[in-house]
Each structure stands twice: as structure tokens, then as C-alpha cells.
Amino acid sequence: MIRRGAAMTGILALVLTAAAVARAEPPPGPDAIDDYPVAEGFFRPGPPPNYHVFFRTPDGLFCGIGPNGGPIGCDGVPLDAPSGTNQTFLTSGGPAEYRYSPTPSFTREDVDVLPAGHRLENWGASCGVGHQGTVTCKTYGGHGFTISSVYGVLW
């Protein structure tokens, strides 16, 4: 019985380790947004020079892309995000994360909706809205995220 328990513990540890490693890798197809056309519209609020890009998704999520690789993120998280988080956040220095922010960082009420099948770019970082309602953002160093209302993948 002890050997079986030890074996099960070892298998569980291996599965959890593999899951953690898999989560750090981009999901299949995040580069698909590179093929989307760049959207035209009002995405740079504020007086020039304004180096930040902000957008709304068709389902009402607010997101933004800072210059030179970030910060990039959305003021919202999917249902599978950890409790107490309200923001999906990314910089070029590391993998994306869910975090708590006391104030919205990426919400600008007067910006246009980024249509499905389109992307925005800002000095090395990009975000696109997929046809299934996902938002994919990526930046330097191979880091990024894909989120929907129910799930997210961070890398």
C-alpha cells in the first residue's frame, strides 16, 4: 500500500509539473492574429502624443496596449481566473498574469470596438479579437495571453 501511494504521489507530481509547464507555452494558433488586418478607428484617446492604444471587445471587455512591449492587458478576467483578480496583465519581462487592481488600467469609455478578426499593434505588441470572442495579446519575449469569458491561457 505504501508503494502504491508513493507511486500515485509521484504520478500526481509529474502531472502537475507537466500542467504548469504546458500553461507557460503559447496555445496552438496565437500567431493567427498576425494574419488579421489592422483595424482602423478611434483607439488612441487623449491629446497627442499618445503612445497607448485602447479598445473594447464586441462583448464589452476593455483592453489596452502600452508602447514598447507593454503594459498590455484587459480590465477583466475569465471565470477560471483565481478568486479576487480583476485584471489580465502582461509586460515584455515575463509571462502574463491575473492580478487585482483597485482602479481600471485599460478602460477608456470613448474608444471604438475592435471587431472580431482584426488586430491592433503598438510598437512590438499586438492584440486581436478572434471570431469566437477570444482576445489574444502578445509581446516581446514570447509572452502573451488568450482569454474569453470562461477560460484563459497565460504564457
SVG drawing of the C-alpha trace seen along z (x, -y; Angstrom):
<svg xmlns="http://www.w3.org/2000/svg" viewBox="-21 -67 33 69">
<polyline fill="none" stroke="black" stroke-width="0.4" points="0.0,0.0 2.8,-2.4 4.5,-1.8 1.2,-2.3 0.6,-5.6 4.2,-6.7 3.7,-5.9 0.4,-7.8 2.0,-10.8 4.8,-10.6 2.4,-10.4 0.4,-13.3 3.5,-15.4 4.5,-14.6 1.1,-15.6 1.0,-18.8 4.5,-19.7 3.6,-19.0 0.4,-21.1 2.5,-24.0 5.0,-23.7 2.2,-23.4 0.5,-26.5 3.7,-28.6 3.7,-27.7 1.6,-29.7 -1.6,-27.9 -1.8,-26.5 -2.5,-29.3 -1.8,-32.5 0.1,-33.8 -3.2,-33.6 -3.8,-37.2 -0.7,-38.2 -2.9,-37.4 -5.7,-39.6 -5.9,-43.1 -5.1,-46.1 -8.3,-47.8 -9.0,-51.4 -10.8,-53.6 -10.5,-55.7 -8.1,-53.7 -5.8,-56.5 -7.7,-58.7 -6.2,-61.8 -4.1,-64.6 -1.0,-63.8 1.4,-62.4 -0.5,-59.4 1.5,-56.2 -1.1,-53.9 -3.8,-52.0 -7.1,-51.2 -10.1,-49.2 -13.3,-47.5 -14.2,-44.0 -17.6,-43.1 -18.7,-41.7 -17.7,-44.8 -14.3,-44.0 -11.9,-46.9 -8.2,-46.3 -5.1,-48.3 -1.6,-48.1 1.2,-50.3 4.2,-51.2 7.5,-49.2 6.0,-45.9 3.6,-47.0 2.0,-47.0 -0.8,-45.2 -3.9,-43.9 -7.7,-43.8 -9.8,-45.1 -11.4,-41.7 -10.6,-38.0 -12.3,-34.8 -14.3,-32.6 -11.4,-30.2 -9.1,-33.0 -8.2,-33.0 -10.7,-34.5 -10.0,-38.1 -8.4,-39.0 -10.0,-41.6 -7.3,-42.2 -5.3,-40.2 -1.8,-41.8 1.3,-41.4 4.6,-43.1 7.5,-42.0 9.5,-41.0 7.6,-37.9 4.5,-35.7 1.0,-37.1 -0.8,-37.0 -4.1,-37.7 -4.0,-40.3 -6.1,-42.6 -6.1,-46.4 -8.0,-48.9 -8.7,-51.0 -9.2,-50.0 -6.0,-50.5 -7.2,-49.7 -10.7,-51.2 -11.4,-54.2 -15.1,-54.7 -14.8,-56.6 -12.8,-54.1 -14.0,-52.0 -14.9,-48.3 -12.1,-46.2 -14.1,-43.9 -13.7,-40.2 -11.0,-39.1 -9.0,-42.3 -5.9,-43.4 -4.1,-46.4 -0.3,-46.8 1.7,-49.2 5.5,-49.2 6.1,-45.4 3.0,-44.3 -0.3,-43.3 -3.9,-42.2 -6.6,-40.7 -10.2,-39.6 -11.0,-36.1 -14.2,-35.1 -15.2,-33.1 -14.9,-36.1 -11.4,-35.4 -8.8,-38.2 -5.2,-37.3 -2.4,-39.7 1.3,-39.1 4.6,-41.0 8.3,-40.6 9.9,-37.6 7.2,-35.2 4.8,-36.2 1.1,-36.7 -2.4,-35.6 -5.7,-34.4 -8.8,-35.0 -12.5,-34.5 -15.4,-34.9 -14.9,-31.4 -11.2,-30.4 -7.8,-31.9 -4.3,-30.7 -1.3,-32.7 2.2,-32.3"/>
</svg>
